[in-house]
Amino acid sequence: MQCGDVASVSTERSLKSKFVSSFGCLVAIAASCVGCGQGGVTTVPVSGKVTFGHGPCPAAGSIAFAPVATREGVARRPATATFSTDGEFRATSFKSGDGLLPGRYRVMVSCWTGEPTNSDPSSFERFNCVPRNYQPQEIVIEPGAKAMELAIDVPLKK
């Protein structure tokens, strides 16, 4: 074996070592992601329609599903939905339209006819379509449920 052969063997071992280390890191990262996301818990599709005073929505808006309580071992995961003036929506927890994890949720509706500004404090009340005294409803999503259709009626402002 000559001097150049030792350097070549050393370089080859170094490259193999780097590859094994890099591959090991990738395997470790992939293994740590197992269980990311839903962790095997099944979401329940939730969709429905928002109305205002049993009529059409005055503007597009959004819904926040805030977890109030969950079963032991089930993650607390909020969800959201958006609706246009037709009021139709599909709830999203992880990916578009997948629904909600089992549990009890407070359903909060937000709908604005304009963008309020700090320079006009009255604009917050004026542009908000949801009455100040509106009490959000609560829903319960049972484990194993097939799907849930909601009808959310927001009273008109007086």
C-alpha positions as CSV (number, residue, x, y, z in Angstrom):
1,M,0.0,0.0,0.0
2,Q,1.4,3.4,-0.9
3,C,0.9,6.7,0.7
4,G,-1.8,7.8,-1.8
5,D,-3.7,4.6,-1.1
6,V,-4.0,5.5,2.6
7,A,-5.4,8.9,1.7
8,S,-7.9,7.3,-0.7
9,V,-9.1,4.8,1.9
10,S,-9.3,7.5,4.5
11,T,-11.4,9.7,2.2
12,E,-13.7,6.8,1.3
13,R,-14.2,6.0,5.0
14,S,-14.9,9.7,5.7
15,L,-17.5,9.8,2.9
16,K,-19.2,6.6,4.1
17,S,-19.2,7.9,7.7
18,K,-20.9,11.2,6.5
19,F,-23.4,9.2,4.5
20,V,-24.3,6.9,7.4
21,S,-24.5,9.9,9.7
22,S,-26.8,11.8,7.3
23,F,-28.9,8.8,6.6
24,G,-29.2,8.2,10.4
25,C,-30.3,11.8,11.0
26,L,-33.0,11.4,8.2
27,V,-34.2,8.2,9.8
28,A,-34.4,9.8,13.2
29,I,-36.3,12.8,11.8
30,A,-38.7,10.6,10.0
31,A,-39.2,8.4,13.1
32,S,-39.9,11.5,15.2
33,C,-42.6,12.6,12.7
34,V,-44.5,9.3,13.1
35,G,-47.5,10.4,15.1
36,C,-47.4,14.0,13.9
37,G,-50.7,15.5,12.9
38,Q,-53.7,13.5,14.0
39,G,-51.8,10.8,15.8
40,G,-54.3,8.2,14.7
41,V,-57.4,10.1,15.9
42,T,-60.1,10.3,13.3
43,T,-61.7,13.6,12.6
44,V,-65.5,13.9,12.0
45,P,-66.5,15.9,8.9
46,V,-68.5,19.0,10.0
47,S,-70.2,21.2,7.6
48,G,-73.3,23.4,7.5
49,K,-74.8,26.8,6.9
50,V,-74.6,30.1,8.7
51,T,-77.6,32.4,8.6
52,F,-78.4,35.8,10.1
53,G,-81.9,36.2,11.4
54,H,-82.8,33.0,9.3
55,G,-81.7,34.9,6.2
56,P,-78.6,35.3,4.1
57,C,-75.2,36.4,5.5
58,P,-74.6,40.1,5.1
59,A,-70.9,39.4,4.2
60,A,-68.4,36.6,4.0
61,G,-67.0,35.5,7.4
62,S,-65.4,32.9,9.5
63,I,-66.1,30.4,12.2
64,A,-63.8,29.4,15.0
65,F,-64.4,26.1,16.8
66,A,-62.7,26.5,20.2
67,P,-62.2,23.2,22.1
68,V,-63.9,23.4,25.5
69,A,-63.4,19.7,26.6
70,T,-62.0,16.6,25.0
71,R,-61.9,12.9,26.0
72,E,-58.8,11.7,27.8
73,G,-56.1,11.0,25.4
74,V,-57.5,13.2,22.6
75,A,-55.7,16.3,21.7
76,R,-57.3,19.8,22.1
77,R,-57.2,21.0,18.5
78,P,-59.1,24.2,17.4
79,A,-60.7,24.3,14.0
80,T,-61.8,27.0,11.5
81,A,-64.1,27.4,8.6
82,T,-64.9,30.2,6.2
83,F,-68.2,31.1,4.5
84,S,-69.3,33.4,1.8
85,T,-72.7,35.2,1.7
86,D,-74.4,31.8,1.0
87,G,-73.3,30.8,4.5
88,E,-72.0,27.3,3.5
89,F,-68.9,26.0,5.3
90,R,-66.7,23.0,6.0
91,A,-64.6,22.8,9.2
92,T,-60.9,22.3,9.0
93,S,-58.6,21.0,11.8
94,F,-55.5,19.6,10.0
95,K,-56.2,19.8,6.2
96,S,-59.0,21.5,4.2
97,G,-62.4,20.2,5.1
98,D,-61.3,17.3,7.3
99,G,-63.6,18.2,10.2
100,L,-63.2,18.2,14.0
101,L,-61.6,15.9,16.5
102,P,-64.1,14.3,19.0
103,G,-64.9,16.7,21.9
104,R,-67.0,19.7,22.9
105,Y,-66.5,23.0,21.1
106,R,-67.7,26.6,21.4
107,V,-68.7,27.8,17.9
108,M,-67.8,31.5,17.4
109,V,-68.9,33.4,14.2
110,S,-67.2,36.4,12.8
111,C,-68.7,38.5,10.0
112,W,-67.7,42.1,9.0
113,T,-69.1,44.4,6.4
114,G,-66.0,46.5,6.4
115,E,-62.6,46.9,8.0
116,P,-62.7,48.7,11.3
117,T,-59.9,51.2,12.2
118,N,-58.5,52.5,15.4
119,S,-58.9,56.0,14.2
120,D,-62.7,55.4,14.1
121,P,-63.6,53.3,17.3
122,S,-67.3,53.3,16.4
123,S,-66.4,51.3,13.2
124,F,-65.8,48.1,15.3
125,E,-69.5,48.1,16.3
126,R,-70.8,49.5,13.0
127,F,-69.0,46.9,10.7
128,N,-69.5,43.9,13.0
129,C,-72.5,41.9,11.9
130,V,-72.6,39.7,15.0
131,P,-74.5,41.4,17.9
132,R,-72.5,42.2,21.0
133,N,-74.7,40.0,23.2
134,Y,-74.6,37.0,20.9
135,Q,-73.9,33.8,22.9
136,P,-71.9,31.2,20.8
137,Q,-73.5,27.8,20.7
138,E,-71.6,24.7,21.9
139,I,-71.5,21.4,20.0
140,V,-70.4,17.9,20.9
141,I,-68.5,15.7,18.4
142,E,-68.9,12.1,19.4
143,P,-66.1,9.6,18.6
144,G,-66.9,7.5,15.6
145,A,-69.6,9.8,14.3
146,K,-70.0,9.7,10.5
147,A,-70.6,13.4,9.8
148,M,-72.3,16.4,11.4
149,E,-74.3,19.1,9.6
150,L,-74.8,22.3,11.6
151,A,-77.3,25.1,11.2
152,I,-75.9,28.3,12.9
153,D,-78.3,31.2,13.1
154,V,-76.9,34.5,14.3
155,P,-79.6,37.0,15.4
156,L,-79.8,40.3,13.6
157,K,-78.4,43.3,15.3
158,K,-81.1,45.6,16.7
